[in-house]
Amino acid sequence: MSARTSPITRRQEVALVAGRELRAHLMKKSTIILTLVLLVAVIGGIIGISIYTSGQDKAYRLGLRGAPTSQAVGLDNVVASNGETIEVVDVSGRETKDVLADDAPEGTPHVDMVLDVSGSAPTITVEKSADDTVVSGVTAFLQQASLGRQIAALGGDPDQVASQLSAAKPEVTVLNAPKRDAADFGPRYTILMTIDVLLLFAIMGGGQFIAQGVVEEKSSRIVEILLACVRPSSLLAGKILGIGIASFITTGAVAVAGVVTAKATGVMPDINLNLDGVLATMLVWLIVGYAIFAVAFGAAASLVSRQEDVSSVSMPLVMLSMIPYVLSFLMATGDTNSMTFRVLSFLPPFAPFMMPARLVLGVSSWTEQVIALAIALVFLPLLVRGAAAIYTRAVTRTGARVPLKEVLGRAKQA
């Protein structure tokens, strides 16, 4: 006599559906190809930036001919366009073309520019192009030196004149100082843009996969077979969970690979930002944002039975997700501390995009992040309950689009 099997629990139903969706999604050629393309693009882009900027922090070398470097005091204070002070090298007795050549003979110093003061007028020689910032600095130094000699010839004290000129420099007072550091803003904006693109890719990509899967099962009537084995709410929950785990794995892999590559190559700028904390926060909001929009996409897709009708029910949700995506960039380039942006960032559909953006921009505390997360976690069960009611009453109805008003009316009657 065979043992009587007990019915599976709701948790087991969800786990079965989630495992099926996870395997199906991760094994899709489109998922594998897209993930590999993103990994190559992110890692390759960071390495490319590292190679491009690798020489920009090196000292600019200025070769001096016609005078010893000891007589060029102050010339080494000239700053190049990369923000580094120049290095003065004595090249007297050497050929200009040799010291400027990239493949200079052994024992010959390599310089980026040669300043010759041995003639009646100073000359500057470069291999290809001159650093305009260095040229301006050298010009100012030569003019100051010439002025000093003229003052000394007239019996004056060049040092006293230089001191008086320095004292005559006006003090600048800014009435409305900018609220952000320009040097700090660029790297933060780049990080914000990368995070928002990954969030949009994961949330919208996962939502669209769920919508297409719901309609595909509904149009082929596979959903009727599935509902004979599991509850409608378990089917929707398992589908959301399975695709969500797959999206989390792929997006998380790209994000972690980007952070590791940036740290390994030294591309990350020296800014006051905890990148590991930002990454962890992004992944948390990725889960919350995906859950909010995936539930909505699943419920919306259950109202139609044809793939060509999916766009009509998913477009409002796509537009809803694009609003906080765009607002996060407007917030970055506008008044970051605006009360409007601050209030909107606490709204559950907006928080997954705007809260990480506020953290990157340095205008959000961890307390704000926790409060916004708590609000989203209170909102999510209410959304799940409503979406489950819509899905349960609409998923088995085929043919024309099911009016949302009719489904909600039936839900109230039930």
Secondary structure, 3 states (H helix, E strand, C coil): CCCCCCCCCHHHHHHHHHHHHHHHHHCCHHHHHHHHHHHHHHHHHHHHHHHHHCCCCCCCEEEEECCCHHHCCCHHHCECCCCCECEEEECCCCCHHHHHCCCCCCCCCCCCEEEECCCCCCEEECCCCCCHHHHHHHHHHHHHHHHHHHHHHCCCCHHHHHHHHHHCCCCCCCCCCCCCCHHHHHHHHHHHHHHHHHHHHHHHHHHHHHHHHHHHHHHCCHHHHHHCCCCHHHHHHHHHHHHHHHHHHHHHHHHHHHHHHHHHHCCCCCCCCCHHHHHHHHHHHHHHHHHHHHHHHHHHHCCCCCHHHHHHHHHHHHHHHHHHHHHHHHHHHCCCCCHHHHHHCCCCCCHHHHHHHHHHCCCCCHHHHHHHHHHHHHHHHHHHHHHHHHHHHHCCCCCCCCCHHHHHHHHHHC
